[in-house]
């Protein structure tokens, strides 16, 4: 669409009436850029989910094997007198 606009702009004596091609081309470029950015964000979120899942699996294994804190959540216990 940009090529069409440039062709008419350079070849016609009065280059008017073809700004629709320029506007549509600009909108499509912006939408394409947004799609690429959304794809990158989705890929980063996917990697984050995999890391979180791996962390949860390791924590569960430690709890099952008894390597974790046997008292519970790891908070200090208060001694009531």
C-alpha positions as CSV (number, residue, x, y, z in Angstrom):
1,X,0.0,0.0,0.0
2,X,2.9,2.4,0.6
3,X,4.3,1.5,-2.8
4,X,0.9,2.3,-4.4
5,X,0.8,5.7,-2.6
6,X,4.4,6.5,-3.7
7,X,3.6,5.4,-7.3
8,X,0.7,7.7,-7.6
9,X,2.4,10.5,-5.7
10,X,5.5,10.5,-8.0
11,X,3.8,9.8,-11.3
12,X,0.7,12.1,-11.2
13,X,0.9,15.8,-11.9
14,X,-1.5,16.5,-8.9
15,X,-0.8,13.8,-6.3
16,X,-4.1,14.0,-4.4
17,X,-6.8,11.5,-3.4
18,X,-4.5,8.6,-2.5
19,X,-3.9,9.3,1.1
20,X,-6.2,6.4,2.0
21,X,-3.4,4.0,0.9
22,X,-0.9,5.9,3.1
23,X,-3.3,5.9,6.1
24,X,-4.2,2.2,5.7
25,X,-0.6,1.2,5.3
26,X,0.4,3.1,8.4
27,X,-2.4,1.5,10.4
28,X,-1.4,-2.0,9.2
29,X,2.2,-1.4,10.2
30,X,1.2,-0.3,13.7
31,X,-1.1,-3.3,14.1
32,X,1.7,-5.6,12.9
33,X,4.1,-4.1,15.4
34,X,1.5,-4.6,18.2
35,X,1.0,-8.2,17.2
36,X,4.8,-8.8,17.4
37,X,5.0,-7.1,20.9
38,X,2.0,-9.2,22.1
39,X,3.7,-12.4,20.8
40,X,6.9,-11.5,22.7
41,X,5.0,-10.8,25.9
42,X,3.2,-14.1,25.5
43,X,6.5,-15.9,25.1
44,X,7.9,-14.3,28.3
45,X,4.7,-15.2,30.2
46,X,5.1,-18.8,29.1
47,X,8.7,-19.0,30.3
48,X,7.6,-17.5,33.6
49,X,4.9,-20.1,34.1
50,X,7.4,-22.9,33.4
51,X,9.8,-21.5,36.0
52,X,7.0,-21.1,38.6
53,X,5.8,-24.7,37.9
54,X,9.4,-26.0,38.3
55,X,9.7,-24.1,41.6
56,X,6.4,-25.6,42.9
57,X,7.5,-29.1,41.9
58,X,10.8,-28.7,43.8
59,X,9.0,-27.4,46.9
60,X,6.6,-30.2,46.9
61,X,9.4,-32.8,46.6
62,X,11.2,-31.2,49.5
63,X,8.1,-31.3,51.7
64,X,7.4,-34.9,50.8
65,X,11.0,-36.0,51.4
66,X,11.1,-34.1,54.7
67,X,13.9,-31.7,53.8
68,X,11.6,-28.7,54.4
69,X,10.9,-27.0,57.7
70,X,9.0,-29.6,59.8
71,X,7.4,-26.9,62.0
72,X,5.3,-25.6,59.1
73,X,5.5,-22.3,57.3
74,X,8.9,-21.2,58.7
75,X,7.5,-18.4,60.9
76,X,8.9,-18.1,64.3
77,X,6.8,-19.5,67.0
78,X,5.8,-17.4,70.0
79,X,6.2,-18.9,73.4
80,X,3.4,-18.1,75.7
81,X,4.3,-18.2,79.4
